[in-house]
Amino acid sequence: DQQVKQNSPSLSVQEGRISILNCDYTNSMFDYFLWYKKYPAEGPTFLISISSIKDKNEDGRFTVFLNKSAKHLSLHIVPSQPGDSAVYFCAASVRNNDMRFGAGTRLTVKP
Amino acid sequence: DVKVTQSSRYLVKRTGEKVFLECVQDMDHENMFWYRQDPGLGLRLIYFSYDVKMKEKGDIPEGYSVSREKKERFSLILESASTNQTSMYLCASRGGGVYGYTFGSGTRLTVV
């Protein structure tokens, strides 16, 4: 039973436009959420995080939004660049315990 | 920067073989994790360890065991490899009060 779900396996956007990646979770105890980026043949790398006491966190071109009532978070990338093409994983944990990951969304940014 | 090193990038093993996947981290992290990544399923937690000699089952521990004799090393063991264990295996560590993990580059295991 997946506690973290990414229902879009892939997303394609034009360079310069906004990319929006979505994630839903079922465990209301989750209080920390992260996004990881993964290139082929490499391990995932941390991108951005948000704790449950916030509803938005911004880092340069990347913004994560959290809607606790809907158990939904999203990652916005503005503007999208070809180098952003990768698989993005949403992850969640309860306090500082082990993390659960979604299935990933493959983002393709076309020049 | 924390470095997590997985000893092999690619492995091919035969059904029934005992397989060892090694992971070493160099930043004295307490927590270490093993995941497998499969298309459409994402990263699924196999085992984790919060301290030396300590281990906990994750979501899919069947067919696997682990060993943590030293703080920096966390080994994943496939007791008798089967074809459904063909996958990308990712090791991660966490410590220093940081929530995020640092991942290794992964080991792609093929069982034939």
Interface residues (C-beta under 8 A of the other chain):
Chain A: Q2 V4 Q6 P9 Y32 L34 Y36 A41 E42 G43 P44 T45 F46 S49 F89 A91 S93 N96 D98 M99 R100 F101 G102 A103 G104
Chain B: V4 R9 F33 Y35 G40 L41 G42 L43 R44 L45 F48 E56 G58 D59 L90 A92 R94 Y99 G100 Y101 T102 F103 G104 S105 G106
